[in-house]
Amino acid sequence: MEIYIKPKKKADLLNREEILIGDVAEVVAPAASELKIVRMKLKSIESGKGAKNYLVPVTDIIKKISTAYPDATINNVGETDTWVHTVTRRRREIPMFLWAKVAFVSVVLFVGAATAIMSFHTDGQIPKIFERYYTMFYGTTVSNPPIIVIPYSIGLALGIIVFYNHFFGRKITDDPTPIEVEIETYEAEVAAVMVATLEKDGDDSDA
């Protein structure tokens, strides 16, 4: 019998007492066997400890399955180690507090972005460049010529929208946005560090 397993990079579990194979890996096997395999227990989760991290090596999964199906051929097509983050209790989010955090982060991002743009314009002397362009084409000097400043401002806004691929919460195309790419890269790096840390600490550590 051929059994295929695809362990995940990370698994998040809430209010659970044990880690099952189905929590950390996708399993492909004959229907009856697959149902049994995904329900196999790998580890017990310590109660009353809030958040906790566990490491589940693919070898643990293979050993568990081999015990029940000694004649089966087990093929791993996924990760070699899975980081399992468990939470036994989760605080209830207060809507007002949640919106306050969103508003605070939005203001910080807006002010930070505006400061970065203005700093760039100051360092690059953009206003003077616009004045020189206007003088070259019209023969007179005008401070912050609207004919250049207005299209530039519109183009800057459109450029930001296109770059981040979002407009009023909707994606313009199906391509991943730069933020999504950075988040995916960050999560992959965090998972790699957590796996290395858990291996070094001997299987699990407090969050």
Buried (B, 14 or more C-beta within 10 A) or exposed (E): EEBBBBBBBBBEBEEBEEBBBBBBBBBEBEEEBBEBBBEBEBBEBBEEEEEBBBBBBBEBBBEBBEEEBEEBEBEBEBBEBBBBBBBBEEEEEEEEEEEEEEEEEEEEEEEEEEEEEEEEBEEEEBBEEBBEEBEEEEEEEBEEBEEBBEEEEEEEEEEEEEEBBBEEEEEEEEEEBEEBEEEEEEEEEEBEEBBEEBEEEEEBBEE
